[in-house]
């Protein structure tokens, strides 16, 4: 039962990255693909119908952590307090940037919120990537199961690490490139005109840097985290996950080149899912690895009682069916393309 909830938890997080990564990626590119007011309005309109539903996965992930892994929630909140507050402010800034830019018809007002949306999205991608890097690398848990990390120390990976070091910065940059590529494919599929052309060029330019930085991040992860090497050695078939991520990423490039823009975007999402499943498999059974492997927090140790997990599963299944129906309805109502002519 604990293993099932381990995968449910990672599934919620992966879904937020794939779906929430749409509007984060669009936000990163907002000022690049939109050179004037009409074009920036066009990019906002492409995500305006979906950005709020996409946040459901973040709430669901937090809910799963609260219900299934209360010890993980308590430990993470105390250890990552500064980082969590920063993420909350960036989520707020991103939402305000989307919702408030059109409230007043004043160029300075809109430019301010355009910058807020772009900067918040970029920094949020860095923070989410750095958070994943901390989970992969491990945190400095002590014998009491408590840890604290400053924002940074000397950027070296050692026992008393900070939230930011060379590895977590690498994963943070990887997240920015991956989500920018994901957002570019979304804009390429759901906009037209100059914005679509610029997005297509950016997606093509980012593809090779994304491949290179993913290889670097994966190699560094296997070097720094012994659990990944142990799991791969014990289950060689797990190579299908990184191979699946690579195959989907290649497919996104081929599909885009053949003019199948929507399928290219879907392939990008599949690549992100596969990459995060590979990370989860490499860390299992740890939900919070430690720099000292003996002190790491496992799914069994962090989980609620088995009876509570079984009861929660009875509520989670119908809840997810409702979410699936909700997402199908929202995404089925998306317009084929958003044009500049639809400006507010």
ChimeraX attribute file (.defattr): number of C-alpha atoms within 10 A of each C-alpha:
attribute: neighborCount
match mode: 1-to-1
recipient: residues
	/A:1	15
	/A:2	21
	/A:3	14
	/A:4	11
	/A:5	21
	/A:6	23
	/A:7	15
	/A:8	19
	/A:9	22
	/A:10	21
	/A:11	19
	/A:12	21
	/A:13	21
	/A:14	24
	/A:15	23
	/A:16	20
	/A:17	24
	/A:18	25
	/A:19	20
	/A:20	23
	/A:21	27
	/A:22	26
	/A:23	32
	/A:24	30
	/A:25	27
	/A:26	30
	/A:27	29
	/A:28	27
	/A:29	27
	/A:30	27
	/A:31	19
	/A:32	16
	/A:33	24
	/A:34	20
	/A:35	12
	/A:36	12
	/A:37	14
	/A:38	15
	/A:39	23
	/A:40	22
	/A:41	25
	/A:42	28
	/A:43	27
	/A:44	24
	/A:45	20
	/A:46	23
	/A:47	22
	/A:48	16
	/A:49	15
	/A:50	19
	/A:51	19
	/A:52	12
	/A:53	16
	/A:54	21
	/A:55	17
	/A:56	18
	/A:57	21
	/A:58	18
	/A:59	14
	/A:60	22
	/A:61	20
	/A:62	17
	/A:63	16
	/A:64	22
	/A:65	24
	/A:66	16
	/A:67	18
	/A:68	28
	/A:69	26
	/A:70	16
	/A:71	19
	/A:72	20
	/A:73	18
	/A:74	14
	/A:75	19
	/A:76	17
	/A:77	14
	/A:78	14
	/A:79	20
	/A:80	20
	/A:81	15
	/A:82	15
	/A:83	19
	/A:84	17
	/A:85	12
	/A:86	15
	/A:87	19
	/A:88	12
	/A:89	14
	/A:90	22
	/A:91	19
	/A:92	13
	/A:93	19
	/A:94	25
	/A:95	18
	/A:96	15
	/A:97	25
	/A:98	23
	/A:99	13
	/A:100	14
	/A:101	22
	/A:102	14
	/A:103	9
	/A:104	10
	/A:105	10
	/A:106	10
	/A:107	10
	/A:108	11
	/A:109	14
	/A:110	21
	/A:111	17
	/A:112	13
	/A:113	21
	/A:114	26
	/A:115	17
	/A:116	21
	/A:117	31
	/A:118	24
	/A:119	21
	/A:120	24
	/A:121	30
	/A:122	26
	/A:123	19
	/A:124	25
	/A:125	29
	/A:126	23
	/A:127	26
	/A:128	20
	/A:129	21
	/A:130	25
	/A:131	21
	/A:132	18
	/A:133	24
	/A:134	26
	/A:135	20
	/A:136	28
	/A:137	27
	/A:138	24
	/A:139	30
	/A:140	25
	/A:141	25
	/A:142	14
	/A:143	11
	/A:144	7
	/A:145	14
	/A:146	14
	/A:147	17
	/A:148	20
	/A:149	20
	/A:150	15
	/A:151	14
	/A:152	14
	/A:153	14
	/A:154	12
	/A:155	16
	/A:156	14
	/A:157	18
	/A:158	14
	/A:159	13
	/A:160	18
	/A:161	23
	/A:162	21
	/A:163	25
	/A:164	24
	/A:165	20
	/A:166	14
	/A:167	23
	/A:168	28
	/A:169	20
	/A:170	21
	/A:171	29
	/A:172	26
	/A:173	22
	/A:174	25
	/A:175	27
	/A:176	26
	/A:177	25
	/A:178	26
	/A:179	31
	/A:180	29
	/A:181	29
	/A:182	31
	/A:183	29
	/A:184	30
	/A:185	33
	/A:186	28
	/A:187	33
	/A:188	26
	/A:189	24
	/A:190	24
	/A:191	23
	/A:192	18
	/A:193	13
	/A:194	15
	/A:195	25
	/A:196	24
	/A:197	15
	/A:198	19
	/A:199	27
	/A:200	22
	/A:201	14
	/A:202	20
	/A:203	26
	/A:204	17
	/A:205	12
	/A:206	16
	/A:207	17
	/A:208	12
	/A:209	14
	/A:210	22
	/A:211	16
	/A:212	11
	/A:213	18
	/A:214	21
	/A:215	14
	/A:216	15
	/A:217	19
	/A:218	15
	/A:219	11
	/A:220	15
	/A:221	22
	/A:222	18
	/A:223	13
	/A:224	17
	/A:225	20
	/A:226	14
	/A:227	22
	/A:228	21
	/A:229	16
	/A:230	13
	/A:231	16
	/A:232	16
	/A:233	11
	/A:234	10
	/A:235	11
	/A:236	9
	/A:237	9
	/A:238	16
	/A:239	11
	/A:240	13
	/A:241	19
	/A:242	18
	/A:243	15
	/A:244	18
	/A:245	23
	/A:246	21
	/A:247	16
	/A:248	22
	/A:249	22
	/A:250	17
	/A:251	20
	/A:252	28
	/A:253	21
	/A:254	14
	/A:255	17
	/A:256	21
	/A:257	13
	/A:258	10
	/A:259	11
	/A:260	14
	/A:261	21
	/A:262	19
	/A:263	17
	/A:264	27
	/A:265	28
	/A:266	18
	/A:267	24
	/A:268	28
	/A:269	26
	/A:270	20
	/A:271	27
	/A:272	24
	/A:273	23
	/A:274	22
	/A:275	21
	/A:276	22
	/A:277	20
	/A:278	22
	/A:279	21
	/A:280	22
	/A:281	20
	/A:282	22
	/A:283	24
	/A:284	18
	/A:285	20
	/A:286	23
	/A:287	24
	/A:288	23
	/A:289	25
	/A:290	24
	/A:291	22
	/A:292	14
	/A:293	16
	/A:294	10
	/A:295	17
	/A:296	22
	/A:297	21
	/A:298	20
	/A:299	23
	/A:300	17
	/A:301	16
	/A:302	21
	/A:303	25
	/A:304	19
	/A:305	14
	/A:306	13
	/A:307	10
	/A:308	12
	/A:309	18
	/A:310	16
	/A:311	10
	/A:312	15
	/A:313	18
	/A:314	10
	/A:315	10
	/A:316	15
	/A:317	11
	/A:318	11
	/A:319	12
	/A:320	12
	/A:321	11
	/A:322	12
	/A:323	16
	/A:324	12
	/A:325	10
	/A:326	13
	/A:327	16
	/A:328	11
	/A:329	11
	/A:330	13
	/A:331	12
	/A:332	10
	/A:333	11
	/A:334	15
	/A:335	11
	/A:336	13
	/A:337	15
	/A:338	24
	/A:339	21
	/A:340	19
	/A:341	10
	/A:342	10
	/A:343	14
	/A:344	10
